[in-house]
Amino acid sequence: MNRRKIYLLLISGVIMALFCIGLYLLPPVHSRIVWRLASLQTKIHYFLNPPDQVSFSPVQEEISLATESRPQISIITPSATFAPTETTTPIISPTITLTPTAIPASVKLTGVVHEYQSFNNCGPASLSILLSYWGWEGDQRTTKAFLRPNEDDANVMPEEMLAFVEQQTQLSGILRTGGNLDLIKRLIAAGFPVLIEMGHHPPKDWWMGHYVVVNGYDDAWSALITQDPLIMADFPIPYHDLNTRWWRDFNFVYLVVFPPERVHEVASILADDYDPLLNLQRTLQKTEAELPLLTERDLFFGLLNQAETLHRLGRNDEAATAFDQAFAHYNTLDEEQRPWRVLWYRVDAYQAYYTTGRYQTVIDLVNTTLSMLNKRSLEESHYWRGMAYEALGEFDKARFDYEIALQLRPTYHEVLDALSRLN
């Protein structure tokens, strides 16, 4: 082959490569290919590093009474976001009706605009669906810009969604735990769709967290009508599945959004659960009542719910012990039952251990969680490991984690405060 032909082949190869790169970067093409590449990369990582074989093993530490190295800071707990703010949702005393008003056997709220989520964008898409009912103009790209500005951010917390509602819209929101089917039906019947977070176990994959918007129910079919951004519009969820498993995976959490002038209606429906403290107390009662009835993975989530609620009630020593029990039970589960992504979504364990001075336990839990990932994508984990390193006086390691957390969420105010403190 003469040089001319070799030269033409090289030029053709370069042109073809540039064409493929340009084609890949086109938004319509990129959005369809990027998740497949990411999925392939993840499957290879999981094949080489089976995450279901990893154990969570918090170890009791010798807690030092010395506080010289511990940063003197004010910690903002996740439960703080459950309390209504003075500007958007003032605390009021709802009129509680002892005999609930009868509701229809079937209701479907119209005006909810379904969206299929882009890759790993379940949270922003679900929030956009929920807001569409109230005439909000935007879509999941708008919510994603606030909730997931970094594509690598693997999860959006319900508290972040509430912050979007309060800071980026003219609406108000209520975020509570310990929900039940009757409450959802009463909210729907009164004209309030509900966003819930629940477990999801798709075929050929492991357990993960997922959001859906409930905008209807039908007693004849014993099912809720949901807008699922992953599966389909008007996706039915049987009452039995909701009550007995998947919602428990996230402590029966729910988010209600409404115009501020309708706060009295929401408060009347929620009754005692409108008050944040009473809601936590009722959630704990509900959890502890069902614990004797639970087994296997459901018992793990029941113990986790108990620990989380104890922490949010400020009973941190009890919470740390309950988290120990939850993780000990997790390690007894068969590998196919282990919800190993759990600390991607539920980070109260980090804070409970941190608050009780078990800094190495925080570091070990974060290391275990991050070992299951093939890239940096959990800002909360990096933040709490940074906090533990800072408390132990390992400031360079703390700064490293804080900077990663800030890359993933540039508006992470606790991280900004931490970096300012270190600097």
C-alpha positions as CSV (number, residue, x, y, z in Angstrom):
1,M,0.0,0.0,0.0
2,N,1.5,3.3,-1.1
3,R,1.8,6.3,1.2
4,R,-1.1,8.1,-0.6
5,K,-3.5,5.4,0.4
6,I,-2.2,5.2,4.0
7,Y,-2.6,9.0,4.2
8,L,-6.2,8.9,2.9
9,L,-7.1,6.1,5.4
10,L,-5.7,8.1,8.3
11,I,-7.5,11.2,7.2
12,S,-10.7,9.2,6.8
13,G,-10.3,7.6,10.2
14,V,-9.8,11.0,11.9
15,I,-12.9,12.5,10.1
16,M,-15.0,9.5,11.0
17,A,-13.9,9.7,14.7
18,L,-14.7,13.5,14.8
19,F,-18.0,12.8,13.2
20,C,-18.9,10.1,15.8
21,I,-17.8,12.4,18.6
22,G,-19.9,15.3,17.2
23,L,-22.9,13.0,16.7
24,Y,-22.5,11.7,20.3
25,L,-22.5,15.3,21.7
26,L,-25.8,16.2,20.0
27,P,-28.3,16.4,22.9
28,P,-30.9,14.0,21.3
29,V,-28.2,11.4,20.7
30,H,-26.3,12.0,23.9
31,S,-29.4,11.6,26.1
32,R,-30.1,8.2,24.6
33,I,-26.6,6.8,24.7
34,V,-25.1,8.2,27.9
35,W,-27.3,6.2,30.3
36,R,-26.5,3.0,28.4
37,L,-22.7,3.6,28.7
38,A,-23.1,4.5,32.3
39,S,-25.2,1.3,32.9
40,L,-22.6,-0.8,31.2
41,Q,-19.8,0.8,33.2
42,T,-21.8,0.2,36.4
43,K,-22.5,-3.5,35.5
44,I,-18.8,-4.1,35.0
45,H,-18.0,-2.5,38.3
46,Y,-20.6,-4.6,40.1
47,F,-19.4,-7.8,38.4
48,L,-15.9,-7.2,39.7
49,N,-17.1,-5.9,43.1
50,P,-20.3,-7.6,44.1
51,P,-22.0,-5.0,46.3
52,D,-24.5,-7.5,47.9
53,Q,-21.6,-9.3,49.5
54,V,-20.5,-6.2,51.4
55,S,-21.5,-5.9,55.1
56,F,-22.3,-2.8,57.2
57,S,-20.4,-3.4,60.4
58,P,-20.5,-0.4,62.8
59,V,-18.0,-1.0,65.6
60,Q,-18.3,0.3,69.1
61,E,-15.6,2.9,69.8
62,E,-13.9,4.1,72.9
63,I,-15.5,7.6,73.1
64,S,-13.1,10.2,74.4
65,L,-14.5,12.9,76.7
66,A,-12.0,15.4,75.4
67,T,-13.6,18.0,73.1
68,E,-10.5,20.0,72.1
69,S,-10.3,18.5,68.6
70,R,-14.0,18.3,68.0
71,P,-15.3,21.2,65.9
72,Q,-17.7,23.5,67.8
73,I,-20.4,23.9,65.2
74,S,-24.2,24.0,65.0
75,I,-25.5,21.0,63.1
76,I,-28.6,21.3,61.0
77,T,-30.5,18.0,61.3
78,P,-32.5,16.6,58.5
79,S,-35.6,16.8,60.8
80,A,-35.3,20.6,60.8
81,T,-36.6,20.7,57.2
82,F,-39.8,18.8,58.3
83,A,-40.9,21.8,60.3
84,P,-43.0,24.4,58.4
85,T,-41.3,27.8,58.0
86,E,-42.8,31.0,59.4
87,T,-42.9,32.6,56.0
88,T,-44.5,29.8,54.0
89,T,-46.4,27.5,56.3
90,P,-47.2,29.0,59.7
91,I,-47.9,26.7,62.6
92,I,-51.7,26.7,63.2
93,S,-54.1,24.8,65.4
94,P,-56.2,22.7,63.0
95,T,-59.8,21.9,63.9
96,I,-59.7,18.1,64.3
97,T,-62.9,16.3,63.4
98,L,-63.3,13.2,65.5
99,T,-65.5,11.5,62.9
100,P,-63.7,11.7,59.5
101,T,-65.8,12.9,56.6
102,A,-66.6,10.1,54.2
103,I,-64.6,10.2,51.0
104,P,-65.5,8.9,47.6
105,A,-64.7,5.3,46.6
106,S,-62.7,6.6,43.6
107,V,-61.0,9.9,42.8
108,K,-58.6,10.9,40.0
109,L,-57.1,14.4,40.0
110,T,-56.7,15.8,36.5
111,G,-54.2,18.4,35.4
112,V,-51.1,16.4,36.5
113,V,-48.6,16.4,33.6
114,H,-46.6,13.2,33.3
115,E,-43.0,13.2,32.3
116,Y,-40.6,10.3,31.6
117,Q,-37.4,10.9,33.5
118,S,-34.1,11.4,31.9
119,F,-31.2,9.2,33.2
120,N,-31.2,9.0,37.0
121,N,-33.5,12.0,37.2
122,C,-36.4,10.4,39.1
123,G,-36.5,13.0,41.8
124,P,-36.5,16.2,39.7
125,A,-39.0,14.6,37.3
126,S,-41.4,13.6,40.0
127,L,-41.3,17.1,41.6
128,S,-42.0,18.6,38.2
129,I,-45.0,16.3,37.8
130,L,-46.3,17.3,41.3
131,L,-45.9,21.0,40.6
132,S,-47.6,20.8,37.2
133,Y,-50.9,20.2,39.0
134,W,-50.7,23.7,40.5
135,G,-49.9,25.4,37.2
136,W,-46.2,25.7,37.7
137,E,-44.5,26.3,34.4
138,G,-41.3,24.2,34.0
139,D,-40.2,20.6,33.6
140,Q,-37.6,18.3,35.0
141,R,-34.8,20.3,33.4
142,T,-35.8,23.2,35.6
143,T,-35.9,21.2,38.8
144,K,-32.7,19.3,37.9
145,A,-30.8,22.6,37.6
146,F,-31.5,23.2,41.2
147,L,-31.6,19.7,42.6
148,R,-28.9,18.0,40.5
149,P,-26.7,20.6,38.8
150,N,-23.9,17.9,38.7
151,E,-24.9,14.9,36.5
152,D,-22.9,12.6,38.8
153,D,-25.2,13.4,41.8
154,A,-26.8,10.0,42.4
155,N,-29.7,11.0,44.6
156,V,-32.1,13.8,45.6
157,M,-33.4,13.9,49.1
158,P,-37.0,14.8,49.9
159,E,-35.7,17.8,52.0
160,E,-34.0,19.1,48.8
161,M,-37.4,19.0,47.0
162,L,-39.1,20.9,49.8
163,A,-36.3,23.5,49.6
164,F,-37.0,23.9,45.9
165,V,-40.7,24.4,46.5
166,E,-40.1,27.0,49.2
167,Q,-37.3,28.9,47.5
168,Q,-38.2,28.6,43.8
169,T,-42.0,28.7,43.7
170,Q,-44.9,30.6,45.2
171,L,-46.2,27.4,46.7
172,S,-45.8,25.9,50.2
173,G,-44.9,22.4,51.2
174,I,-45.3,19.9,54.0
175,L,-42.8,17.0,54.4
176,R,-43.7,14.3,57.0
177,T,-43.1,10.6,57.8
178,G,-45.3,7.8,59.1
179,G,-48.0,8.3,56.3
180,N,-50.7,5.8,55.7
181,L,-53.2,4.9,52.9
182,D,-56.1,6.6,54.6
183,L,-54.2,9.9,54.8
184,I,-53.2,9.7,51.1
185,K,-56.8,9.1,50.1
186,R,-58.1,12.0,52.2
187,L,-55.5,14.3,50.7
188,I,-56.4,13.2,47.1
189,A,-60.1,13.5,47.8
190,A,-59.5,17.1,49.0
191,G,-57.6,18.0,45.8
192,F,-54.0,17.5,46.9
193,P,-51.7,15.1,45.0
194,V,-49.0,13.5,47.1
195,L,-45.3,12.7,46.3
196,I,-44.0,9.6,48.0
197,E,-40.6,7.9,48.1
198,M,-40.6,4.1,48.1
199,G,-38.4,1.1,47.4
200,H,-38.1,-0.2,43.8
201,H,-36.7,-3.5,42.8
202,P,-36.6,-3.8,39.0
203,P,-35.9,-7.1,37.2
204,K,-32.2,-7.8,36.8
205,D,-31.2,-5.1,39.2
206,W,-31.0,-4.5,42.9
207,W,-33.2,-2.5,45.3
208,M,-33.1,1.2,44.9
209,G,-35.1,4.3,45.9
210,H,-37.8,5.7,43.7
211,Y,-40.3,8.6,43.7
212,V,-43.9,8.6,42.3
213,V,-46.7,11.1,42.4
214,V,-50.1,9.8,43.7
215,N,-53.0,11.6,42.0
216,G,-55.8,9.1,42.4
217,Y,-57.1,5.9,44.0
218,D,-59.8,3.4,43.2
219,D,-61.3,1.2,46.0
220,A,-62.9,-1.1,43.4
221,W,-59.4,-2.0,42.2
222,S,-57.7,-1.6,45.6
223,A,-55.0,0.5,44.0
224,L,-53.5,4.0,43.9
225,I,-53.2,5.8,40.6
226,T,-49.6,7.2,40.3
227,Q,-47.6,9.1,37.8
228,D,-44.4,7.1,37.6
229,P,-41.6,8.9,35.7
230,L,-39.8,5.6,35.1
231,I,-42.6,3.2,34.1
232,M,-45.7,5.0,32.8
233,A,-48.5,7.5,33.4
234,D,-51.4,6.3,35.6
235,F,-49.4,3.4,36.9
236,P,-51.4,1.4,39.5
237,I,-49.9,0.5,42.9
238,P,-52.0,-2.0,44.8
239,Y,-52.9,-0.9,48.3
240,H,-51.4,-4.1,49.7
241,D,-48.0,-3.5,48.1
242,L,-47.9,0.0,49.4
243,N,-48.9,-0.9,53.0
244,T,-46.9,-4.1,53.4
245,R,-43.5,-3.3,51.9
246,W,-42.3,-0.6,49.5
247,W,-43.4,2.6,51.3
248,R,-41.9,1.3,54.6
249,D,-38.5,1.4,52.9
250,F,-38.5,5.1,53.4
251,N,-40.3,5.5,56.7
252,F,-43.6,6.2,54.9
253,V,-42.4,9.7,53.9
254,Y,-44.7,12.0,51.9
255,L,-44.5,15.6,50.4
256,V,-47.7,17.7,49.9
257,V,-47.5,21.0,48.0
258,F,-50.2,23.6,48.0
259,P,-51.0,27.3,47.6
260,P,-50.3,29.1,50.9
261,E,-53.9,30.2,51.3
262,R,-55.0,26.5,51.5
263,V,-52.8,25.7,54.5
264,H,-55.8,25.4,56.8
265,E,-57.2,22.6,54.6
266,V,-54.0,20.6,54.7
267,A,-53.6,21.1,58.4
268,S,-57.1,19.9,59.1
269,I,-56.5,16.7,57.0
270,L,-53.1,16.0,58.7
271,A,-54.5,16.8,62.2
272,D,-51.8,15.9,64.7
273,D,-49.4,15.0,61.9
274,Y,-49.3,18.7,60.9
275,D,-47.2,19.4,64.0
276,P,-43.6,18.2,63.3
277,L,-42.9,16.9,66.8
278,L,-46.2,15.1,67.1
279,N,-45.7,13.6,63.7
280,L,-42.3,12.1,64.8
281,Q,-43.8,10.7,68.0
282,R,-46.7,9.1,66.0
283,T,-44.2,7.8,63.5
284,L,-42.2,6.1,66.2
285,Q,-45.3,4.6,67.8
286,K,-46.3,3.2,64.4
287,T,-42.9,1.7,63.8
288,E,-42.5,0.2,67.2
289,A,-46.0,-1.3,67.0
290,E,-45.2,-3.1,63.7
291,L,-41.7,-4.3,64.6
292,P,-42.8,-7.6,66.2
293,L,-44.7,-8.5,63.0
294,L,-41.7,-7.9,60.6
295,T,-39.1,-10.4,59.3
296,E,-36.1,-10.4,57.0
297,R,-35.7,-7.2,54.9
298,D,-38.9,-5.7,56.2
299,L,-37.5,-6.0,59.7
300,F,-34.3,-4.3,58.6
301,F,-36.3,-1.3,57.3
302,G,-38.4,-1.3,60.5
303,L,-35.3,-1.1,62.7
304,L,-33.9,1.6,60.4
305,N,-37.1,3.6,60.7
306,Q,-37.0,3.3,64.4
307,A,-33.4,4.5,64.6
308,E,-34.0,7.4,62.2
309,T,-37.1,8.6,64.1
310,L,-35.2,8.4,67.4
311,H,-32.5,10.5,66.0
312,R,-34.9,13.1,64.7
313,L,-36.4,13.3,68.1
314,G,-33.0,14.1,69.5
315,R,-32.6,10.7,71.3
316,N,-29.2,10.1,69.8
317,D,-27.8,7.5,72.1
318,E,-30.9,5.3,71.6
319,A,-30.7,6.0,67.9
320,A,-27.1,4.9,67.6
321,T,-27.9,1.7,69.4
322,A,-30.9,1.1,67.1
323,F,-28.8,1.7,64.0
324,D,-26.3,-0.9,65.4
325,Q,-29.2,-3.3,65.6
326,A,-30.5,-2.5,62.1
327,F,-27.0,-3.0,60.5
328,A,-26.5,-6.2,62.5
329,H,-29.8,-7.6,61.1
330,Y,-28.8,-6.4,57.6
331,N,-25.7,-8.7,57.8
332,T,-27.9,-11.7,58.5
333,L,-30.0,-11.2,55.3
334,D,-29.4,-13.4,52.2
335,E,-27.4,-11.5,49.6
336,E,-30.3,-11.3,47.2
337,Q,-32.4,-9.5,49.9
338,R,-29.8,-6.9,50.9
339,P,-30.8,-3.3,49.9
340,W,-27.2,-2.4,49.7
341,R,-27.9,1.1,48.2
342,V,-29.7,2.1,51.4
343,L,-27.1,4.7,52.6
344,W,-27.3,6.4,49.3
345,Y,-30.7,7.7,50.3
346,R,-30.9,7.5,54.1
347,V,-28.1,9.3,55.9
348,D,-29.4,9.8,59.4
349,A,-27.1,7.0,60.6
350,Y,-24.0,9.2,59.8
351,Q,-25.4,12.0,61.9
352,A,-26.5,9.9,64.8
353,Y,-23.1,8.3,65.1
354,Y,-21.4,11.6,64.6
355,T,-23.5,13.2,67.3
356,T,-22.6,10.5,69.8
357,G,-18.9,10.8,69.1
358,R,-18.5,7.7,67.0
359,Y,-16.4,9.3,64.3
360,Q,-14.6,6.2,63.1
361,T,-18.0,4.5,62.7
362,V,-19.0,7.3,60.4
363,I,-15.8,6.9,58.3
364,D,-16.2,3.1,58.1
365,L,-19.8,3.4,57.0
366,V,-19.0,5.9,54.3
367,N,-16.1,3.9,53.1
368,T,-18.3,0.9,52.8
369,T,-21.0,2.9,50.9
370,L,-18.6,4.5,48.5
371,S,-16.9,1.2,47.8
372,M,-20.1,0.1,46.0
373,L,-19.8,3.0,43.6
374,N,-17.7,3.4,40.5
375,K,-17.6,7.2,40.7
376,R,-18.0,10.0,43.3
377,S,-21.7,10.7,43.4
378,L,-23.0,10.9,47.0
379,E,-22.4,14.4,48.4
380,E,-24.0,13.6,51.8
381,S,-21.6,10.7,52.4
382,H,-18.6,12.9,51.6
383,Y,-19.9,15.6,53.8
384,W,-20.3,13.4,56.9
385,R,-17.0,11.6,56.3
386,G,-15.4,15.1,56.2
387,M,-17.2,16.0,59.4
388,A,-15.8,12.9,61.1
389,Y,-12.3,13.6,59.8
390,E,-12.5,17.2,61.0
391,A,-13.6,16.0,64.4
392,L,-10.5,13.7,64.5
393,G,-8.2,16.6,63.5
394,E,-7.5,15.2,60.0
395,F,-8.1,18.4,58.3
396,D,-6.6,17.7,54.9
397,K,-8.8,14.6,54.5
398,A,-11.8,16.6,55.7
399,R,-11.2,19.3,53.1
400,F,-10.8,16.7,50.4
401,D,-14.3,15.3,51.2
402,Y,-15.9,18.7,51.5
403,E,-14.6,19.8,48.1
404,I,-16.0,16.7,46.5
405,A,-19.4,17.3,48.2
406,L,-19.4,20.9,46.9
407,Q,-18.6,19.8,43.4
408,L,-21.7,17.5,43.5
409,R,-23.9,20.2,45.1
410,P,-22.6,23.7,44.8
411,T,-25.4,25.1,47.0
412,Y,-24.6,22.7,49.9
413,H,-24.6,25.3,52.6
414,E,-23.3,23.0,55.4
415,V,-20.3,22.2,53.2
416,L,-19.7,25.9,52.5
417,D,-19.7,26.6,56.2
418,A,-17.3,23.7,56.9
419,L,-14.8,24.9,54.3
420,S,-15.0,28.4,55.6
421,R,-14.4,27.0,59.1
422,L,-11.3,25.1,57.9
423,N,-9.9,28.0,55.9
